[in-house]
Amino acid sequence: MTHMISWLRLMGQAFTLTGLAVATAVVLHVIAFSVIFIPVWIGIPMFVASVLWLRALANEHRRVAGRLLREEIPAPYAPLPDRPTARLTTVLGDPATWRDFGWVLANSFAGVALLAVPVGAFLAGVWYLLYPLLFALAPAGSISGHLFFETNTQLASFVTLPIGVACMALSRWLAPRVLGTYGRLTRNLLAPSERSQLQARVQQLTVSRADSNDLQATELRRIERDLHDGAQARLVAMGMTLGAADKLVEQNPAAARALLNEARDASARALNEIRDLVRGIHPPVLADRGLGDAVRALVLDTRFRAEVSVELSHRLPAPVESAAYFAVSEAVANAAKHSGAQRIWIDISHAGGRLRIVVTDDGTGGADLSAGSGLRGIERRLGAFDGVLALNSPPGGPTMVTMEIPCALSSQKISSS
């Protein structure tokens, strides 16, 4: 039964690809028609629109072929500018556009020829299997000539059943082989080239480096502001208090003693502010005991009923630990500010060379990655390590923030409790 469902699913994909092939052939004719009218300008928007339509069909082919091959086939297109006049230049200058044209031509001949074999065998099998029923229902003699031989009686019509079974068996045998070949052909023609992958990687690293630099600059400004407005101001005030006490120590010892007590209190407050600032830069528990215990200590200071699950056999590299800790801290802070949640679950694990952190809360949901700076800040922080963030927050909740960072575990084991 499972094999039958798998075969029918493959045939559904074959029919889908056949329909898409017909649509791409139509688009190819529209593109050719628009090129004729480019000298009178009406062809320019028609050409751009038809190329974008072609891209949509190519992306759909990538999706279906990716399901056949069980891998993702990314789109290699350069981003389109907002100005309509610049779009034509970008489309024409994009190598992926010309690869799409080559794919259309190949798909119109080799692709359709490949798909026609299992699809034709399947349709023939359906026809031959249903022929006895159609012969019985149709008016006498109306369909008897639709075979390679004549069938004048109902009994003779049943001779098509073994032919139908043979066609179905042939279709079942051909479908995975032909569709696998078609998927590989589509991947070879539509997947990003090595050059475009390298360019995309360079662009991604450039953006990631810029975001990392912006993040570091923002963090330095925050530290400078906190020192200036907090500990530095208290230390200046404490120096002035000690100066006043020095002048009063002989004339009014009681007043001098009061000023000294005030300076002592100010020094204690300044020390606490410096400790809080250092904790915000790199918490001591993170350096001493690792990410798991640092996150557990983090949620102890929140109002949430929290459950933290950690599956890490060894420590992570220090920069990754720091980025992951502050990403979790920001996610928890967002939940506290906006979700109205009462409980929060944090799962931390490492598998397949990737650190995976899932922060889930039972709040009202409706979080939007593009709406606020908090989640965007997490995304930029993770981007410096090629990490990614995924958000699932339907209205009504729950909200699930999934973070992944590619990294290897260090040789240092997790400290025992």
FISE-280748 format. One record per residue (C-alpha): residue in three letters; chain; x negated, y negated, z. Coordinates in steps of 0.2 Angstrom, whole numbers, plus 5000, padded with zeros to 4 digits. Each point is the difference from the previous one (the first is absolute). Layout:
% FISE-280748
+------+-------+------+------+------+
! rest ! kette !    x !    y !    z !
+------+-------+------+------+------+
!  ALA !     A !    X !    Y !    Z !
...
+------+-------+------+------+------+
***
This chain:
% FISE-280748
+------+-------+------+------+------+
! rest ! kette !    x !    y !    z !
+------+-------+------+------+------+
!  MET !     A ! 5000 ! 5000 ! 5000 !
!  THR !     A ! 4986 ! 4988 ! 5004 !
!  HIS !     A ! 4992 ! 5003 ! 4983 !
!  MET !     A ! 5016 ! 4997 ! 4992 !
!  ILE !     A ! 5002 ! 4983 ! 5009 !
!  SER !     A ! 4982 ! 4996 ! 4995 !
!  TRP !     A ! 5003 ! 5004 ! 4982 !
!  LEU !     A ! 5016 ! 4990 ! 4999 !
!  ARG !     A ! 4991 ! 4985 ! 5009 !
!  LEU !     A ! 4986 ! 5001 ! 4987 !
!  MET !     A ! 5013 ! 5000 ! 4986 !
!  GLY !     A ! 5008 ! 4985 ! 5007 !
!  GLN !     A ! 4983 ! 4991 ! 5000 !
!  ALA !     A ! 4998 ! 5006 ! 4982 !
!  PHE !     A ! 5017 ! 4992 ! 4995 !
!  THR !     A ! 4995 ! 4984 ! 5009 !
!  LEU !     A ! 4984 ! 4999 ! 4991 !
!  THR !     A ! 5008 ! 5004 ! 4983 !
!  GLY !     A ! 5012 ! 4985 ! 5003 !
!  LEU !     A ! 4986 ! 4989 ! 5005 !
!  ALA !     A ! 4991 ! 5005 ! 4985 !
!  VAL !     A ! 5014 ! 4995 ! 4989 !
!  ALA !     A ! 5001 ! 4983 ! 5010 !
!  THR !     A ! 4982 ! 4997 ! 4997 !
!  ALA !     A ! 5002 ! 5003 ! 4981 !
!  VAL !     A ! 5014 ! 4987 ! 5000 !
!  VAL !     A ! 4988 ! 4988 ! 5009 !
!  LEU !     A ! 4987 ! 5003 ! 4988 !
!  HIS !     A ! 5011 ! 4995 ! 4986 !
!  VAL !     A ! 5006 ! 4984 ! 5010 !
!  ILE !     A ! 4981 ! 4995 ! 5002 !
!  ALA !     A ! 4997 ! 5002 ! 4981 !
!  PHE !     A ! 5015 ! 4990 ! 4996 !
!  SER !     A ! 4995 ! 4986 ! 5013 !
!  VAL !     A ! 4982 ! 4999 ! 4992 !
!  ILE !     A ! 5008 ! 4996 ! 4983 !
!  PHE !     A ! 5009 ! 4985 ! 5008 !
!  ILE !     A ! 4985 ! 4993 ! 5010 !
!  PRO !     A ! 4996 ! 4987 ! 4987 !
!  VAL !     A ! 5018 ! 4992 ! 5003 !
!  TRP !     A ! 4997 ! 5001 ! 5019 !
!  ILE !     A ! 5015 ! 5010 ! 5004 !
!  GLY !     A ! 4989 ! 5015 ! 4999 !
!  ILE !     A ! 4989 ! 4995 ! 5014 !
!  PRO !     A ! 5013 ! 5002 ! 5015 !
!  MET !     A ! 5007 ! 5015 ! 4991 !
!  PHE !     A ! 4983 ! 5008 ! 4999 !
!  VAL !     A ! 4996 ! 4996 ! 5019 !
!  ALA !     A ! 5017 ! 5007 ! 5005 !
!  SER !     A ! 4998 ! 5016 ! 4990 !
!  VAL !     A ! 4982 ! 5003 ! 5006 !
!  LEU !     A ! 5007 ! 4998 ! 5018 !
!  TRP !     A ! 5014 ! 5012 ! 4996 !
!  LEU !     A ! 4986 ! 5012 ! 4993 !
!  ARG !     A ! 4991 ! 4998 ! 5017 !
!  ALA !     A ! 5015 ! 5004 ! 5009 !
!  LEU !     A ! 5003 ! 5016 ! 4990 !
!  ALA !     A ! 4981 ! 5004 ! 5002 !
!  ASN !     A ! 5002 ! 4998 ! 5019 !
!  GLU !     A ! 5014 ! 5012 ! 5000 !
!  HIS !     A ! 4990 ! 5013 ! 4990 !
!  ARG !     A ! 4986 ! 4998 ! 5012 !
!  ARG !     A ! 5012 ! 5004 ! 5014 !
!  VAL !     A ! 5008 ! 5015 ! 4992 !
!  ALA !     A ! 4982 ! 5006 ! 4994 !
!  GLY !     A ! 4994 ! 4997 ! 5018 !
!  ARG !     A ! 5013 ! 5011 ! 5007 !
!  LEU !     A ! 4996 ! 5014 ! 4987 !
!  LEU !     A ! 4982 ! 4999 ! 5005 !
!  ARG !     A ! 5003 ! 4997 ! 5018 !
!  GLU !     A ! 4989 ! 4984 ! 5000 !
!  GLU !     A ! 5003 ! 4982 ! 4999 !
!  ILE !     A ! 4996 ! 4991 ! 4984 !
!  PRO !     A ! 4997 ! 4982 ! 5003 !
!  ALA !     A ! 5005 ! 4986 ! 4988 !
!  PRO !     A ! 4984 ! 4991 ! 4993 !
!  TYR !     A ! 5008 ! 4983 ! 4996 !
!  ALA !     A ! 4993 ! 4983 ! 5004 !
!  PRO !     A ! 5011 ! 4989 ! 5010 !
!  LEU !     A ! 5011 ! 4989 ! 4989 !
!  PRO !     A ! 4999 ! 4981 ! 5003 !
!  ASP !     A ! 5016 ! 4990 ! 5003 !
!  ARG !     A ! 4998 ! 4988 ! 4985 !
!  PRO !     A ! 5009 ! 5008 ! 4984 !
!  THR !     A ! 4987 ! 4994 ! 4988 !
!  ALA !     A ! 4986 ! 5008 ! 5010 !
!  ARG !     A ! 5009 ! 5016 ! 5001 !
!  LEU !     A ! 4997 ! 5004 ! 4981 !
!  THR !     A ! 4981 ! 4997 ! 5002 !
!  THR !     A ! 5000 ! 5011 ! 5015 !
!  VAL !     A ! 5010 ! 5014 ! 4992 !
!  LEU !     A ! 4989 ! 4999 ! 4984 !
!  GLY !     A ! 4984 ! 5000 ! 5010 !
!  ASP !     A ! 5004 ! 5014 ! 5011 !
!  PRO !     A ! 4992 ! 5016 ! 4994 !
!  ALA !     A ! 5014 ! 5010 ! 5008 !
!  THR !     A ! 5012 ! 4992 ! 4987 !
!  TRP !     A ! 4991 ! 5008 ! 4986 !
!  ARG !     A ! 4998 ! 5016 ! 5008 !
!  ASP !     A ! 5019 ! 5000 ! 5002 !
!  PHE !     A ! 5002 ! 4997 ! 4981 !
!  GLY !     A ! 4988 ! 5015 ! 4997 !
!  TRP !     A ! 5011 ! 5011 ! 5013 !
!  VAL !     A ! 5016 ! 4995 ! 4991 !
!  LEU !     A ! 4993 ! 5006 ! 4983 !
!  ALA !     A ! 4993 ! 5016 ! 5008 !
!  ASN !     A ! 5017 ! 5003 ! 5010 !
!  SER !     A ! 5010 ! 4997 ! 4984 !
!  PHE !     A ! 4992 ! 5015 ! 4991 !
!  ALA !     A ! 4990 ! 5012 ! 5012 !
!  GLY !     A ! 5011 ! 4996 ! 5015 !
!  VAL !     A ! 5016 ! 5002 ! 4992 !
!  ALA !     A ! 4994 ! 5016 ! 4991 !
!  LEU !     A ! 4994 ! 5007 ! 5017 !
!  LEU !     A ! 5017 ! 4996 ! 5008 !
!  ALA !     A ! 5010 ! 5007 ! 4986 !
!  VAL !     A ! 4994 ! 5018 ! 5002 !
!  PRO !     A ! 5007 ! 5003 ! 5018 !
!  VAL !     A ! 5015 ! 4989 ! 4998 !
!  GLY !     A ! 5005 ! 5008 ! 4983 !
!  ALA !     A ! 4998 ! 5017 ! 5007 !
!  PHE !     A ! 5011 ! 4995 ! 5015 !
!  LEU !     A ! 5013 ! 4993 ! 4989 !
!  ALA !     A ! 5000 ! 5015 ! 4989 !
!  GLY !     A ! 5002 ! 5011 ! 5015 !
!  VAL !     A ! 5015 ! 4990 ! 5006 !
!  TRP !     A ! 5008 ! 5001 ! 4983 !
!  TYR !     A ! 4997 ! 5019 ! 4997 !
!  LEU !     A ! 5006 ! 5004 ! 5018 !
!  LEU !     A ! 5016 ! 4990 ! 4998 !
!  TYR !     A ! 5003 ! 5005 ! 4982 !
!  PRO !     A ! 5012 ! 5015 ! 5004 !
!  LEU !     A ! 5011 ! 4988 ! 5011 !
!  LEU !     A ! 5000 ! 4987 ! 4987 !
!  PHE !     A ! 5004 ! 5013 ! 4987 !
!  ALA !     A ! 5015 ! 5005 ! 5010 !
!  LEU !     A ! 5006 ! 4982 ! 5003 !
!  ALA !     A ! 4997 ! 4992 ! 4983 !
!  PRO !     A ! 5012 ! 5002 ! 4985 !
!  ALA !     A ! 4996 ! 5016 ! 4990 !
!  GLY !     A ! 4985 ! 4998 ! 4989 !
!  SER !     A ! 4996 ! 4982 ! 5005 !
!  ILE !     A ! 4983 ! 5004 ! 5008 !
!  SER !     A ! 4996 ! 5017 ! 4992 !
!  GLY !     A ! 4988 ! 4992 ! 4988 !
!  HIS !     A ! 4990 ! 4991 ! 5014 !
!  LEU !     A ! 4988 ! 5014 ! 5002 !
!  PHE !     A ! 4987 ! 5008 ! 4989 !
!  PHE !     A ! 5012 ! 5014 ! 4997 !
!  GLU !     A ! 5019 ! 5002 ! 4999 !
!  THR !     A ! 5011 ! 5006 ! 5014 !
!  ASN !     A ! 5017 ! 5004 ! 4995 !
!  THR !     A ! 5007 ! 5008 ! 5016 !
!  GLN !     A ! 4999 ! 4997 ! 5018 !
!  LEU !     A ! 4990 ! 5016 ! 5003 !
!  ALA !     A ! 4987 ! 4994 ! 4987 !
!  SER !     A ! 4998 ! 4984 ! 5009 !
!  PHE !     A ! 4993 ! 5008 ! 5015 !
!  VAL !     A ! 4984 ! 5004 ! 4990 !
!  THR !     A ! 4994 ! 4982 ! 5004 !
!  LEU !     A ! 4999 ! 5004 ! 5019 !
!  PRO !     A ! 4983 ! 5009 ! 4999 !
!  ILE !     A ! 4994 ! 4986 ! 4989 !
!  GLY !     A ! 5005 ! 4987 ! 5012 !
!  VAL !     A ! 4992 ! 5009 ! 5014 !
!  ALA !     A ! 4984 ! 5001 ! 4990 !
!  CYS !     A ! 5000 ! 4982 ! 4996 !
!  MET !     A ! 5003 ! 4996 ! 5019 !
!  ALA !     A ! 4985 ! 5011 ! 5005 !
!  LEU !     A ! 4989 ! 4992 ! 4987 !
!  SER !     A ! 5006 ! 4983 ! 5006 !
!  ARG !     A ! 4996 ! 5005 ! 5018 !
!  TRP !     A ! 4983 ! 5006 ! 4995 !
!  LEU !     A ! 4996 ! 4985 ! 4989 !
!  ALA !     A ! 5006 ! 4986 ! 5012 !
!  PRO !     A ! 4986 ! 5000 ! 5013 !
!  ARG !     A ! 4987 ! 5002 ! 4987 !
!  VAL !     A ! 5006 ! 4987 ! 4988 !
!  LEU !     A ! 5005 ! 4987 ! 5013 !
!  GLY !     A ! 4983 ! 5003 ! 5009 !
!  THR !     A ! 4991 ! 4996 ! 4983 !
!  TYR !     A ! 5012 ! 4985 ! 4998 !
!  GLY !     A ! 4996 ! 4993 ! 5017 !
!  ARG !     A ! 4981 ! 5002 ! 4997 !
!  LEU !     A ! 5002 ! 4991 ! 4983 !
!  THR !     A ! 5010 ! 4986 ! 5009 !
!  ARG !     A ! 4987 ! 4998 ! 5014 !
!  ASN !     A ! 4986 ! 4999 ! 4987 !
!  LEU !     A ! 5008 ! 4987 ! 4990 !
!  LEU !     A ! 5009 ! 4990 ! 5014 !
!  ALA !     A ! 4989 ! 5001 ! 5015 !
!  PRO !     A ! 4988 ! 4986 ! 5004 !
!  SER !     A ! 4983 ! 5001 ! 4991 !
!  GLU !     A ! 4984 ! 5001 ! 5010 !
!  ARG !     A ! 4996 ! 4982 ! 4996 !
!  SER !     A ! 5018 ! 4994 ! 5005 !
!  GLN !     A ! 4998 ! 5010 ! 5016 !
!  LEU !     A ! 4983 ! 4992 ! 5004 !
!  GLN !     A ! 5007 ! 4983 ! 4996 !
!  ALA !     A ! 5015 ! 5003 ! 5011 !
!  ARG !     A ! 4989 ! 5006 ! 5014 !
!  VAL !     A ! 4989 ! 4985 ! 4998 !
!  GLN !     A ! 5015 ! 4988 ! 5001 !
!  GLN !     A ! 5006 ! 5010 ! 5015 !
!  LEU !     A ! 4984 ! 4998 ! 5009 !
!  THR !     A ! 4999 ! 4982 ! 4996 !
!  VAL !     A ! 5017 ! 4996 ! 5007 !
!  SER !     A ! 4996 ! 5011 ! 5015 !
!  ARG !     A ! 4984 ! 4991 ! 5003 !
!  ALA !     A ! 5008 ! 4983 ! 4999 !
!  ASP !     A ! 5014 ! 5006 ! 5012 !
!  SER !     A ! 4987 ! 5007 ! 5012 !
!  ASN !     A ! 4990 ! 4983 ! 5000 !
!  ASP !     A ! 5016 ! 4990 ! 5003 !
!  LEU !     A ! 5005 ! 5012 ! 5014 !
!  GLN !     A ! 4983 ! 4998 ! 5008 !
!  ALA !     A ! 5000 ! 4981 ! 4998 !
!  THR !     A ! 5017 ! 4999 ! 5008 !
!  GLU !     A ! 4994 ! 5011 ! 5014 !
!  LEU !     A ! 4985 ! 4989 ! 5003 !
!  ARG !     A ! 5011 ! 4984 ! 5000 !
!  ARG !     A ! 5011 ! 5009 ! 5013 !
!  ILE !     A ! 4985 ! 5004 ! 5011 !
!  GLU !     A ! 4994 ! 4982 ! 4998 !
!  ARG !     A ! 5017 ! 4993 ! 5004 !
!  ASP !     A ! 5002 ! 5011 ! 5015 !
!  LEU !     A ! 4983 ! 4996 ! 5007 !
!  HIS !     A ! 5002 ! 4981 ! 4997 !
!  ASP !     A ! 5017 ! 4999 ! 5008 !
!  GLY !     A ! 4998 ! 5013 ! 5013 !
!  ALA !     A ! 4983 ! 5005 ! 5008 !
!  GLN !     A ! 4990 ! 4985 ! 4994 !
!  ALA !     A ! 5013 ! 4987 ! 5006 !
!  ARG !     A ! 5000 ! 5009 ! 5017 !
!  LEU !     A ! 4981 ! 5000 ! 5001 !
!  VAL !     A ! 4999 ! 4982 ! 4996 !
!  ALA !     A ! 5013 ! 4996 ! 5014 !
!  MET !     A ! 4990 ! 5011 ! 5012 !
!  GLY !     A ! 4984 ! 4990 ! 4996 !
!  MET !     A ! 5009 ! 4984 ! 5004 !
!  THR !     A ! 5007 ! 5007 ! 5016 !
!  LEU !     A ! 4983 ! 5006 ! 5006 !
!  GLY !     A ! 4993 ! 4983 ! 4996 !
!  ALA !     A ! 5014 ! 4991 ! 5010 !
!  ALA !     A ! 4996 ! 5013 ! 5014 !
!  ASP !     A ! 4982 ! 4996 ! 5000 !
!  LYS !     A ! 5004 ! 4982 ! 5003 !
!  LEU !     A ! 5012 ! 5003 ! 5015 !
!  VAL !     A ! 4990 ! 5014 ! 5008 !
!  GLU !     A ! 4991 ! 4988 ! 5013 !
!  GLN !     A ! 5014 ! 4987 ! 5001 !
!  ASN !     A ! 5015 ! 5011 ! 5001 !
!  PRO !     A ! 4996 ! 5019 ! 5002 !
!  ALA !     A ! 5018 ! 5005 ! 5001 !
!  ALA !     A ! 5004 ! 4992 ! 4983 !
!  ALA !     A ! 4984 ! 5007 ! 4993 !
!  ARG !     A ! 5005 ! 5018 ! 5006 !
!  ALA !     A ! 5017 ! 4998 ! 4992 !
!  LEU !     A ! 4992 ! 4995 ! 4983 !
!  LEU !     A ! 4989 ! 5015 ! 5002 !
!  ASN !     A ! 5015 ! 5012 ! 5003 !
!  GLU !     A ! 5008 ! 4992 ! 4984 !
!  ALA !     A ! 4985 ! 5003 ! 4990 !
!  ARG !     A ! 4999 ! 5018 ! 5006 !
!  ASP !     A ! 5018 ! 5003 ! 4995 !
!  ALA !     A ! 4996 ! 4991 ! 4983 !
!  SER !     A ! 4985 ! 5012 ! 4997 !
!  ALA !     A ! 5011 ! 5015 ! 5004 !
!  ARG !     A ! 5013 ! 4994 ! 4987 !
!  ALA !     A ! 4987 ! 4997 ! 4987 !
!  LEU !     A ! 4992 ! 5017 ! 5003 !
!  ASN !     A ! 5017 ! 5008 ! 4998 !
!  GLU !     A ! 5003 ! 4990 ! 4984 !
!  ILE !     A ! 4983 ! 5006 ! 4993 !
!  ARG !     A ! 5004 ! 5018 ! 5004 !
!  ASP !     A ! 5017 ! 4999 ! 4991 !
!  LEU !     A ! 4992 ! 4992 ! 4985 !
!  VAL !     A ! 4986 ! 5014 ! 5000 !
!  ARG !     A ! 5014 ! 5013 ! 5002 !
!  GLY !     A ! 5009 ! 4992 ! 4985 !
!  ILE !     A ! 4984 ! 5001 ! 4990 !
!  HIS !     A ! 4996 ! 5018 ! 5004 !
!  PRO !     A ! 5009 ! 5008 ! 5015 !
!  PRO !     A ! 4987 ! 5009 ! 5012 !
!  VAL !     A ! 5011 ! 5016 ! 5001 !
!  LEU !     A ! 4999 ! 5001 ! 4981 !
!  ALA !     A ! 4981 ! 5000 ! 5000 !
!  ASP !     A ! 4999 ! 5012 ! 5015 !
!  ARG !     A ! 5014 ! 5012 ! 4997 !
!  GLY !     A ! 5005 ! 4999 ! 4982 !
!  LEU !     A ! 5016 ! 4996 ! 4990 !
!  GLY !     A ! 5012 ! 5011 ! 5009 !
!  ASP !     A ! 4997 ! 4994 ! 5017 !
!  ALA !     A ! 5000 ! 4982 ! 4994 !
!  VAL !     A ! 5017 ! 5002 ! 4993 !
!  ARG !     A ! 5007 ! 5008 ! 5015 !
!  ALA !     A ! 4993 ! 4985 ! 5011 !
!  LEU !     A ! 5008 ! 4988 ! 4987 !
!  VAL !     A ! 5017 ! 5007 ! 5002 !
!  LEU !     A ! 4999 ! 5000 ! 5019 !
!  ASP !     A ! 5001 ! 4981 ! 4999 !
!  THR !     A ! 5016 ! 5000 ! 4990 !
!  ARG !     A ! 5018 ! 5002 ! 5005 !
!  PHE !     A ! 5002 ! 5015 ! 4989 !
!  ARG !     A ! 5003 ! 5018 ! 5005 !
!  ALA !     A ! 4985 ! 5006 ! 4990 !
!  GLU !     A ! 4995 ! 5017 ! 4994 !
!  VAL !     A ! 4982 ! 5001 ! 4993 !
!  SER !     A ! 4994 ! 5016 ! 4991 !
!  VAL !     A ! 4982 ! 5001 ! 4995 !
!  GLU !     A ! 4991 ! 5014 ! 4990 !
!  LEU !     A ! 4982 ! 4995 ! 4998 !
!  SER !     A ! 4986 ! 5012 ! 5004 !
!  HIS !     A ! 4987 ! 4987 ! 4998 !
!  ARG !     A ! 4997 ! 4981 ! 5001 !
!  LEU !     A ! 5003 ! 4989 ! 4985 !
!  PRO !     A ! 4987 ! 4988 ! 4993 !
!  ALA !     A ! 5001 ! 4984 ! 5010 !
!  PRO !     A ! 5006 ! 4988 ! 4987 !
!  VAL !     A ! 5014 ! 5012 ! 4995 !
!  GLU !     A ! 5005 ! 5002 ! 5019 !
!  SER !     A ! 5001 ! 4982 ! 5002 !
!  ALA !     A ! 5010 ! 4997 ! 4984 !
!  ALA !     A ! 5012 ! 5014 ! 5005 !
!  TYR !     A ! 5002 ! 4994 ! 5018 !
!  PHE !     A ! 5004 ! 4982 ! 4995 !
!  ALA !     A ! 5012 ! 5006 ! 4986 !
!  VAL !     A ! 5009 ! 5011 ! 5013 !
!  SER !     A ! 5000 ! 4985 ! 5012 !
!  GLU !     A ! 5008 ! 4989 ! 4986 !
!  ALA !     A ! 5013 ! 5013 ! 4996 !
!  VAL !     A ! 5005 ! 5001 ! 5018 !
!  ALA !     A ! 5000 ! 4982 ! 5002 !
!  ASN !     A ! 5012 ! 4998 ! 4985 !
!  ALA !     A ! 5011 ! 5013 ! 5007 !
!  ALA !     A ! 5001 ! 4991 ! 5017 !
!  LYS !     A ! 5004 ! 4983 ! 4991 !
!  HIS !     A ! 5012 ! 5005 ! 4987 !
!  SER !     A ! 5008 ! 5017 ! 5001 !
!  GLY !     A ! 5008 ! 5001 ! 5017 !
!  ALA !     A ! 4994 ! 5017 ! 5003 !
!  GLN !     A ! 4999 ! 5009 ! 5016 !
!  ARG !     A ! 4989 ! 5015 ! 4996 !
!  ILE !     A ! 4985 ! 5002 ! 4989 !
!  TRP !     A ! 4990 ! 5015 ! 4993 !
!  ILE !     A ! 4982 ! 4999 ! 4994 !
!  ASP !     A ! 4993 ! 5015 ! 4991 !
!  ILE !     A ! 4981 ! 5000 ! 4996 !
!  SER !     A ! 4992 ! 5014 ! 4991 !
!  HIS !     A ! 4986 ! 5003 ! 4988 !
!  ALA !     A ! 5001 ! 5013 ! 4985 !
!  GLY !     A ! 4993 ! 5001 ! 4983 !
!  GLY !     A ! 4987 ! 4986 ! 5003 !
!  ARG !     A ! 5014 ! 4987 ! 5004 !
!  LEU !     A ! 5005 ! 4992 ! 5017 !
!  ARG !     A ! 5019 ! 5000 ! 5000 !
!  ILE !     A ! 5010 ! 4989 ! 5013 !
!  VAL !     A ! 5018 ! 5000 ! 5001 !
!  VAL !     A ! 5009 ! 4987 ! 5011 !
!  THR !     A ! 5019 ! 5003 ! 5002 !
!  ASP !     A ! 5012 ! 4990 ! 5010 !
!  ASP !     A ! 5019 ! 5002 ! 5003 !
!  GLY !     A ! 5004 ! 4982 ! 4996 !
!  THR !     A ! 5012 ! 4992 ! 4988 !
!  GLY !     A ! 4990 ! 5002 ! 4985 !
!  GLY !     A ! 5000 ! 4989 ! 4985 !
!  ALA !     A ! 4982 ! 4995 ! 5000 !
!  ASP !     A ! 4993 ! 4994 ! 4984 !
!  LEU !     A ! 4981 ! 5001 ! 4995 !
!  SER !     A ! 5002 ! 4984 ! 4990 !
!  ALA !     A ! 5009 ! 4990 ! 5013 !
!  GLY !     A ! 4988 ! 4997 ! 5014 !
!  SER !     A ! 4981 ! 4998 ! 5003 !
!  GLY !     A ! 4998 ! 5013 ! 5013 !
!  LEU !     A ! 5002 ! 5015 ! 4988 !
!  ARG !     A ! 4991 ! 4991 ! 4987 !
!  GLY !     A ! 4985 ! 4997 ! 5012 !
!  ILE !     A ! 5000 ! 5019 ! 5004 !
!  GLU !     A ! 5000 ! 5004 ! 4981 !
!  ARG !     A ! 4985 ! 4988 ! 4998 !
!  ARG !     A ! 4991 ! 5007 ! 5015 !
!  LEU !     A ! 5002 ! 5018 ! 4993 !
!  GLY !     A ! 4996 ! 4995 ! 4982 !
!  ALA !     A ! 4982 ! 4996 ! 5006 !
!  PHE !     A ! 4998 ! 5018 ! 5002 !
!  ASP !     A ! 5010 ! 5006 ! 4985 !
!  GLY !     A ! 5014 ! 5004 ! 5012 !
!  VAL !     A ! 5018 ! 4998 ! 4995 !
!  LEU !     A ! 5016 ! 4996 ! 5010 !
!  ALA !     A ! 5018 ! 5007 ! 4996 !
!  LEU !     A ! 5016 ! 4993 ! 5008 !
!  ASN !     A ! 5016 ! 5009 ! 5002 !
!  SER !     A ! 5013 ! 4989 ! 5009 !
!  PRO !     A ! 5018 ! 5003 ! 4995 !
!  PRO !     A ! 5013 ! 4988 ! 5007 !
!  GLY !     A ! 5005 ! 5007 ! 5017 !
!  GLY !     A ! 4983 ! 5008 ! 5002 !
!  PRO !     A ! 4989 ! 5009 ! 5004 !
!  THR !     A ! 4985 ! 4991 ! 4994 !
!  MET !     A ! 4985 ! 5011 ! 4995 !
!  VAL !     A ! 4983 ! 4992 ! 4996 !
!  THR !     A ! 4988 ! 5012 ! 4993 !
!  MET !     A ! 4981 ! 4995 ! 4998 !
!  GLU !     A ! 4987 ! 5011 ! 4992 !
!  ILE !     A ! 4981 ! 4996 ! 4999 !
!  PRO !     A ! 4988 ! 5011 ! 4991 !
!  CYS !     A ! 4985 ! 5004 ! 5012 !
!  ALA !     A ! 4990 ! 5015 ! 5008 !
!  LEU !     A ! 4999 ! 5004 ! 5018 !
!  SER !     A ! 4984 ! 4996 ! 5009 !
!  SER !     A ! 4990 ! 5013 ! 5009 !
!  GLN !     A ! 5004 ! 4992 ! 5017 !
!  LYS !     A ! 5014 ! 5010 ! 5008 !
!  ILE !     A ! 5015 ! 4992 ! 5009 !
!  SER !     A ! 4996 ! 4997 ! 5018 !
!  SER !     A ! 5009 ! 5012 ! 5012 !
!  SER !     A ! 5012 ! 4992 ! 5013 !
+------+-------+------+------+------+
***
